[in-house]
Amino acid sequence: MQKQVETVERAFEPALLEPGETVCETLNGNGHGDMVLACEHASHHIPNYFNGLGLSKKARHSHAAWDPGAKDLALDLSDAFDAPLVCSKISRLVYDCNRPENTPSAMPSRSEIFDIPGNIDIPINEAQARLAQIYHPFERMLSSVLQSRGQPVLVTVHSFTPVFNGKKREVEIGILHGTDSRLADAMLEFVPADAGFVVRRNEPYGPTDGVAHTIETHGQNRGLLNVMIEVRNDLLGDPKNVMRAANVLAKMLTGAMKKLNSSTKDARS
Ligand SMILES: [Zn+2]
């Protein structure tokens, strides 16, 4: 009986995507590195179904809709570590893949200075469809990439706006973690003396703001070393600057991974 009800409800789930439209992708899927990268906010794309969520073009392309520069940075790190990179191809305003299921912030009706008309009073069947057609495929893709590679480290890559709610942010690189801080702790020990960036722990926000969802669900719960990287988006405006940030982060990650790998071996011996 229950099964019948579910089938009927599912039949009313609208198709949100055009034929052939995909919601996530894995780049460098055959990479051999000990790392998996994820970029949940890589794209500002809003499928046609949503009519731009009722937003102006400015809002649809703003940092509210995606993390400008984050995918470019993740691609440089993917090259540096020969790591697979799993990206969402849908704007976080449609569904934020770095939020737990069924939390209001996964489909926010307001983001900083913008109201999101298309997210006000979302019909339940459409909310279910966003979960099933956008979030679950991303989760499955990231899970399967992680499962296929033993014990990789999980690194998620994000960018943040220099000014939020009118307040300027001093931090330039944030190293964020949930309860498992091993990788973040070690990375902070390896900030190069000449890095030229203001690097801070759990800034401009931290796990209490609900941003540690992916690293906790996919990293911590699997016992994987994990970290979330946030870079201020005014420092990712062109390929040269992206590379500059990537080089500093690569040094921090390399130092941290070597240290943790050798301490893991020590613990085993
Ligand atoms: Zn982000």
Residues whose N, C-alpha, C, O or C-beta is under 5 A from the ligand:
A	BS01	ZN	H41 D67 H158 S159
